[in-house]
Amino acid sequence: MSGFLPEYPGVLTMKNIAEIRRRHKINGDSISSLAEEFKHSRNTIRKHLQTVEEPVYQPQQPNSTLLNPSIA
């Protein structure tokens, strides 16, 4: 099981963050073992364990398009 996306190497998905939190809090897996399995640093794993709320993806609107640059 890898925490990497092929198009964005080194990015943790929200699904993997939830899995890390579950395995640490319920199964009692150590931060070191999770870091090794998900191939991220212990600091990254620790950061996601300390967050209070789940991360939310918020798409950004483009300022303009190539076909219609007046859209803002």
Secondary structure, DSSP 8 states (H G I E B T S, - for coil): -----SSSTT---HHHHHHHHHIIIII---HHHHHHHHT--HHHHHHHHH-SS---------S--SS-TT--
